[in-house]
Amino acid sequence: MINRLERLRVLLREAELEGALILGAENRLYLSGFTGSAGVLYVDAHGAFLLTDGRYATQAREECPGWEVLVKTRVFPEGVAELVKERKIENLGVEAHILTWAQWQALTEALPGIKLIPCRDLVEKLRLIKEPGEIDAIRQALALTEEGFRALLPELKAGVSEREWALKLEFYLRERGAEEVAFPFIVASGPRSALPHGIASGKRIEPGELVVIDIGIKLGRYCSDFTRTVVVGSPTPWQQELYRAILEAQQAAIATVRPGIPAKEVDRAAREVLASYGYGPEIFPHSTGHGLGLAVHEAPRVGEGEETRLEPGMVITIEPGAYLPGQGGIRIEDVVLVTETGAEVLTTTPKEELFTIGG
């Protein structure tokens, strides 16, 4: 954590910021190790402070060695303003995108004479490149997620509701150590599989339907993200062709991953394959992928126009999809580590053929 703090101070100097308020939950956790739900970090060249309330006093001191913990009755903006004034700085970087307009106004009024400068993506720059321990945590979260998928897949069959199966899977994963789900599980069958974010519903699965399963957990505070598509019974020709198109698009995108390439080129590789099958952007409305770490969606975005160049140590998802309203959809998602020479796929569940389940 101390090394991360020093790296942040380097960025502060480069940005000519005398201090910074860190408000985002994942950024707070990344820098300090604090897992509580209420707290603000203040960092400058000579100090590092965690402001929180009395509920978290003991927890904060245990979790955050190297940080001075200040317990306040009212943390924001009163406690923050009191500390910032004591530090005698002239400008302050603030994660303004975390605040509401009313909160920004309150902070401005509480700190007259101090220039507040939005500093979005400051800590996110540090989080782009994962440390070995972070990569191991993502591997473990992904391994448990895939284990649960394989263990519960035989119970996914015609007549079972999407929600019923999703709850069984969540229980399996939590029982084995998952701290929480990374997002509400997507289990979308039949026409609902054409909804990219079709959260599990009470709909019962029927023979012949496609089922998109997109699941993720937090384990050791790090996220997994995993998608496979299955079919109830034997696939039809159009389902097989659509699956083949998505698989080839994903393989092309993964093959493009290497250090130095802009993230947008990975997205382009997937879209070119889909275009060769006659599928345009209207049936693939989201980015090809995103960064993965403490948050399930973080930088870099693997999408059109994204100029961020991939670097070794980045962890991203590759998840092209195709969604045909009224018919169904298919998505395949793997987690990929950018290496010195290319890409290592961290996901291990087979995908060469469309999974078939009992009808």
C-alpha positions in Angstrom: 0.0 0.0 0.0 2.9 2.4 0.8 4.4 1.8 -2.7 1.0 2.7 -4.2 0.9 5.9 -2.1 4.3 7.0 -3.3 3.3 6.3 -6.9 0.2 8.5 -6.4 2.5 11.3 -5.1 4.5 11.1 -8.3 1.3 11.6 -10.2 0.3 14.5 -8.0 3.6 16.3 -8.7 3.2 15.7 -12.4 -0.3 17.2 -12.3 1.0 20.1 -10.1 -1.5 19.2 -7.4 -0.6 19.9 -3.8 -3.1 17.5 -2.4 -5.9 15.1 -3.4 -9.2 13.9 -2.0 -9.9 10.3 -2.9 -13.6 9.5 -2.8 -14.2 6.4 -5.0 -14.7 3.2 -3.0 -12.4 1.1 -5.1 -9.7 3.8 -5.2 -10.0 4.2 -1.4 -9.6 0.4 -1.0 -6.7 0.2 -3.5 -4.6 2.9 -1.7 -5.4 2.3 2.0 -6.9 -1.2 2.3 -10.0 0.2 4.1 -13.0 -1.9 3.4 -15.6 0.2 5.2 -18.4 1.9 3.3 -17.8 5.4 4.5 -14.5 7.3 4.3 -12.5 9.9 2.5 -8.7 9.8 1.8 -6.6 12.9 1.8 -3.1 12.7 0.4 -0.4 15.3 0.0 3.4 15.3 -0.3 3.9 14.7 3.5 0.8 13.1 4.8 -1.9 10.5 4.2 -5.1 10.6 6.1 -8.3 8.5 6.3 -11.4 10.4 7.5 -14.2 8.2 8.7 -16.9 8.2 11.4 -17.1 6.4 14.7 -18.6 3.2 13.3 -15.3 2.4 11.6 -12.7 3.8 14.0 -11.3 0.4 15.1 -11.6 -1.2 11.7 -9.8 1.7 10.0 -6.9 1.6 12.3 -6.6 -2.1 11.9 -6.8 -2.1 8.1 -4.8 1.0 7.3 -1.3 0.9 8.7 0.7 4.0 7.6 -2.4 6.1 7.4 -3.5 8.6 10.1 -7.1 7.9 10.9 -9.2 10.9 11.8 -12.6 10.1 13.3 -15.2 12.8 12.6 -18.8 13.2 13.5 -19.4 14.8 10.1 -16.8 13.7 7.6 -18.0 15.6 4.5 -17.6 18.5 4.0 -16.9 19.7 7.5 -14.2 17.2 8.5 -12.5 17.3 5.1 -12.5 21.1 5.1 -10.9 21.3 8.6 -8.1 19.0 7.6 -7.4 20.7 4.2 -7.2 24.1 5.8 -4.7 22.7 8.4 -2.5 21.5 5.5 -2.1 25.0 4.1 -2.4 24.1 0.4 -3.5 26.3 -2.4 -5.0 23.7 -4.8 -6.7 20.4 -4.2 -7.4 17.6 -6.6 -10.9 16.1 -6.1 -12.6 13.0 -7.6 -15.4 15.3 -8.6 -17.2 12.7 -10.7 -18.0 10.9 -7.5 -19.8 13.9 -6.1 -23.3 15.3 -6.7 -23.5 18.9 -7.8 -24.8 19.8 -4.3 -21.8 18.1 -2.7 -19.4 19.9 -5.0 -21.0 23.2 -4.1 -20.8 22.4 -0.4 -17.1 21.6 -0.6 -16.4 24.8 -2.6 -18.2 26.8 0.0 -16.3 25.1 2.8 -12.9 25.8 1.2 -12.9 29.4 0.1 -9.6 30.5 -1.4 -8.5 26.9 -2.3 -8.7 26.0 -6.0 -10.5 22.7 -6.5 -9.4 20.8 -9.5 -11.3 17.7 -10.8 -8.8 14.8 -11.0 -10.7 11.9 -12.6 -8.6 8.8 -13.5 -5.7 9.8 -11.2 -5.8 6.6 -9.1 -7.3 4.7 -12.0 -4.0 5.1 -13.8 -2.3 3.2 -11.0 -4.9 0.5 -11.1 -4.4 -0.1 -14.9 -1.4 -2.3 -14.4 -2.0 -5.2 -12.0 0.5 -6.3 -9.4 1.3 -10.1 -9.2 -0.9 -10.4 -6.1 -3.8 -8.8 -7.9 -3.5 -11.1 -10.9 -3.5 -14.1 -8.5 -6.7 -12.8 -6.8 -8.4 -12.4 -10.2 -7.3 -16.0 -11.1 -8.8 -17.3 -7.9 -12.1 -15.4 -8.3 -12.4 -16.7 -11.9 -11.5 -20.3 -10.9 -14.3 -20.4 -8.3 -16.8 -18.8 -10.7 -16.1 -21.4 -13.4 -16.2 -24.2 -10.9 -19.7 -23.0 -9.9 -20.8 -22.8 -13.5 -19.7 -26.3 -14.3 -21.1 -27.7 -11.1 -24.6 -26.2 -11.6 -24.9 -26.5 -15.3 -26.5 -29.9 -15.2 -29.4 -28.3 -13.1 -30.1 -25.8 -15.9 -32.8 -27.4 -18.0 -36.3 -26.8 -19.5 -38.8 -25.9 -16.8 -36.3 -24.3 -14.4 -36.7 -20.6 -14.0 -33.7 -18.3 -14.7 -33.9 -16.9 -11.2 -34.1 -20.3 -9.5 -30.9 -21.4 -11.2 -29.1 -18.1 -10.6 -29.9 -18.3 -6.8 -28.6 -21.8 -6.6 -25.4 -20.7 -8.3 -25.0 -17.7 -6.0 -25.5 -19.9 -2.9 -22.9 -22.4 -4.2 -20.4 -19.6 -4.8 -21.0 -17.8 -1.5 -20.8 -21.1 0.4 -17.3 -21.6 -1.0 -16.0 -18.1 -0.1 -17.4 -15.5 -2.5 -17.8 -12.3 -0.6 -20.5 -11.0 -2.9 -21.7 -11.1 -6.5 -19.8 -8.6 -8.7 -23.2 -7.7 -10.4 -26.7 -9.2 -10.5 -26.3 -12.5 -12.4 -27.4 -12.4 -16.1 -29.4 -15.5 -17.0 -31.4 -14.7 -20.1 -33.2 -17.3 -22.1 -35.1 -17.4 -25.3 -36.1 -13.9 -26.6 -34.6 -12.4 -23.4 -31.1 -13.6 -24.5 -31.3 -10.7 -27.0 -31.1 -8.4 -24.0 -27.3 -7.8 -23.3 -28.0 -7.2 -19.6 -31.0 -9.6 -19.1 -30.9 -10.1 -15.3 -32.3 -13.4 -14.2 -36.1 -13.3 -14.1 -38.9 -15.6 -13.2 -39.2 -16.8 -16.8 -39.0 -20.6 -17.2 -36.5 -22.0 -19.7 -38.0 -23.8 -22.7 -36.7 -26.4 -25.2 -34.8 -25.0 -28.1 -33.9 -21.7 -26.4 -30.5 -20.0 -26.1 -29.5 -19.0 -22.6 -26.9 -16.4 -22.0 -25.2 -16.8 -18.7 -23.0 -13.9 -17.5 -21.8 -14.2 -13.9 -19.1 -12.7 -11.6 -18.1 -12.6 -7.9 -15.8 -10.8 -5.6 -13.2 -13.0 -3.9 -10.3 -11.4 -2.0 -11.9 -8.1 -3.0 -11.2 -8.8 -6.7 -13.8 -9.5 -9.4 -14.4 -12.2 -11.9 -16.5 -11.8 -15.1 -17.4 -14.8 -17.2 -20.0 -15.5 -19.9 -21.0 -18.6 -21.8 -24.1 -19.3 -23.9 -25.9 -22.6 -23.9 -28.8 -24.1 -25.9 -31.6 -26.2 -24.5 -31.5 -29.4 -26.7 -30.0 -29.5 -30.1 -29.0 -26.2 -31.7 -30.6 -25.0 -34.9 -28.5 -24.0 -38.0 -28.9 -20.3 -37.3 -27.9 -20.7 -33.7 -24.8 -22.7 -34.7 -23.9 -20.0 -37.3 -24.3 -17.2 -34.9 -22.3 -19.0 -32.3 -19.5 -19.6 -34.8 -19.5 -15.9 -35.7 -19.1 -14.8 -32.1 -16.5 -17.4 -31.4 -14.4 -16.3 -34.4 -14.8 -12.7 -33.5 -13.6 -13.4 -29.9 -10.7 -15.4 -31.2 -9.7 -12.6 -33.5 -9.9 -10.0 -30.7 -7.8 -12.1 -28.4 -5.2 -12.7 -31.1 -4.9 -8.9 -31.5 -4.0 -8.3 -27.8 -0.4 -7.4 -27.3 1.6 -4.6 -25.7 1.5 -1.3 -27.5 -1.7 -1.8 -29.5 -4.6 0.7 -28.8 -7.5 -1.0 -27.2 -9.7 0.2 -30.0 -7.9 -2.2 -32.4 -9.0 -5.2 -30.3 -12.6 -4.0 -30.6 -12.1 -3.5 -34.4 -10.8 -7.0 -34.9 -14.0 -8.5 -33.4 -16.3 -6.2 -35.4 -14.6 -7.0 -38.7 -15.3 -10.7 -38.2 -18.9 -10.1 -37.4 -19.2 -7.8 -40.4 -17.9 -10.6 -42.6 -21.0 -12.6 -41.5 -23.3 -9.8 -42.3 -23.7 -8.6 -38.7 -23.5 -4.9 -38.2 -23.1 -2.6 -35.1 -26.9 -2.7 -34.4 -26.7 -6.3 -33.2 -23.4 -5.7 -31.3 -24.2 -2.5 -29.3 -21.5 -2.7 -26.6 -17.7 -2.6 -26.4 -15.7 -5.7 -26.9 -14.5 -5.6 -23.4 -13.3 -3.7 -20.4 -10.7 -3.7 -17.6 -11.2 -6.0 -14.6 -10.0 -5.7 -11.0 -11.4 -4.3 -7.8 -14.3 -3.1 -10.0 -16.0 -5.4 -12.5 -15.9 -2.5 -15.1 -12.8 -0.4 -15.0 -10.2 1.0 -17.3 -9.3 0.4 -20.0 -12.4 0.3 -22.1 -11.9 -2.1 -25.0 -14.1 -0.3 -27.5 -14.4 2.0 -30.5 -12.3 5.1 -30.2 -10.4 4.0 -27.1 -6.8 5.1 -27.6 -5.3 3.6 -24.4 -2.4 1.3 -25.4 -2.3 -2.1 -23.8 0.6 -2.8 -21.5 1.8 -6.0 -19.8 -0.1 -6.5 -16.5 -3.4 -5.2 -17.7 -6.4 -7.5 -17.2 -9.3 -7.1 -19.6 -12.3 -9.0 -20.8 -13.0 -10.0 -24.4 -16.8 -10.4 -24.8 -18.3 -9.9 -28.2 -22.0 -10.6 -28.6 -24.8 -10.6 -31.1 -28.4 -9.9 -30.2 -31.3 -10.5 -32.5 -34.6 -9.1 -31.2 -37.4 -11.6 -31.0 -35.0 -14.5 -31.6 -32.2 -14.5 -29.1 -28.5 -13.7 -28.5 -25.1 -15.1 -27.9 -22.1 -13.8 -26.0 -18.8 -15.4 -25.1 -16.6 -13.8 -22.5 -13.1 -14.6 -21.3 -10.7 -12.8 -19.0 -7.3 -12.0 -20.6 -4.0 -10.9 -19.1 -1.8 -8.8 -21.3 1.7 -10.3 -21.3 5.1 -9.2 -22.7 4.4 -11.1 -25.9 0.7 -11.1 -26.3 -2.2 -12.5 -24.2 -2.8 -15.2 -21.6 -6.4 -16.3 -21.4 -7.2 -16.8 -17.7 -10.6 -18.4 -18.3 -10.4 -22.2 -18.7 -14.0 -23.4 -19.5 -14.3 -24.8 -23.1 -16.1 -22.7 -25.7 -15.3 -24.4 -29.0 -18.9 -25.7 -29.3 -22.2 -24.3 -28.2 -23.0 -25.9 -24.8 -26.1 -28.1 -25.0 -28.2 -28.7 -21.9 -31.2 -31.0 -21.2 -34.4 -30.1 -22.9 
